[in-house]
């Protein structure tokens, strides 16, 4: 029987970045799922804080060379890869000098969010889907971790809805507490309107006062996982109103098995 394919798209992952709880989950989950019979690919940004020599990153020339358009400007997409220590698994890194060379991740030395975080997110989300197309590897599940991946479910159901490689994919979005949406520019919807989309198509990502990334991503996903144990009641209530499969927050001992069971239930539905 053909192995089911799981694509993990994450903004962070140990040992490359240790920003939040997402890093630990994104590190342990793919290895566990692979050890239980599924095929895995992992994509994440190549932040400037990642030491390429120590982690043995190298460019994948056959995948590099694409340009990603963000706000009418072209940005080259460089793909790098490294073997995850202690596993038989590779992690693919999306790189661009303009967006990821800096030695901080989401905020500057004074803790102020970068003004181009929206552009960086759009580049990463679109770049991730273009990279999978270039893999020629059709995933059965696409699991997104972190606010920086929150446009992936939307793009899959709109700009990429006719792409054969994504036709069978079920999309899971893990909702974590950490996000930078309050700092995103007023032109967010305009910039995120790729491939002939219109700003109005992103109404799920806006609440009249600002940008609501989790709300938008949740609406376009097939299923949701509560990744943080301290999400506000308001966020949880909104998730429950969507009437979608939801896996509640799990304790550290049991979440890997629970996630795998959730995958299997979704694939069987």
Buried (B, 14 or more C-beta within 10 A) or exposed (E): EEEBBBBBBBBBBBBBBBBBBBBBBBBBBBBBBBBEEBBBBBBBBBBBBBEBEEBEBEBBEEBBEBEBEBBEEEBEBBBBBBEBEEBEBEBBBBBBEBBBEBEEBBEEEEEEBBEBBBBBBBBBBBBBBBBBBBBEEBBBBBBBBBBBBBBBBBBBBBBBEEBEBBEEBBBBBBBBBBBBBEBBBEEBBEBBBBEEBEBEBBEBBBEEEEBBBBBBBBBBBBBBBBBBEEBEEEBBEBBEEBEBBBBEBBEEEEBBEBBBEBBBEBBEE
